[in-house]
Amino acid sequence: MNHARDYEIHITYSAAPGDQCYVARVAEWPGITAHGDSVEEAAREIHAALELALLSAQDAGIEPPHPAALANA
């Protein structure tokens, strides 16, 4: 089973009008995003979203994207 810690997370700052927050994305699973007022908050939120997505995929019998970090493992 894949774990949230195995996925590559990108966190950037969005200065777009109305945003002004940190946006986190899962590299291997582009549909999962989260945001926060700080890098730490965005990281916590994306980790929670990713864990929920992994559990939902498991419950539905869907194979989630393979973590890039484990490609050579």
Phi, psi and omega in degrees: 000139177283151178241150181304324182294345182275349184268151179274125182248135175246129178237125179230162177263131177254113179264009180301143179307129182092343180268280184044058179209170175269132182247129180248139180225148175267120185302316184277349185223077189303339181284352182258116178224160176207169179214165178196166179283345177224166177301318182297318179294317178299321179295316178298316182293318181290325178297316179296317180296319180293318178298319178295318179297320179294318178295319179296318178297317179298314180298326182272356181073026181260136177279117179287164176303144179283133179297131179300328181296338181259005183300326182259005183274000000 
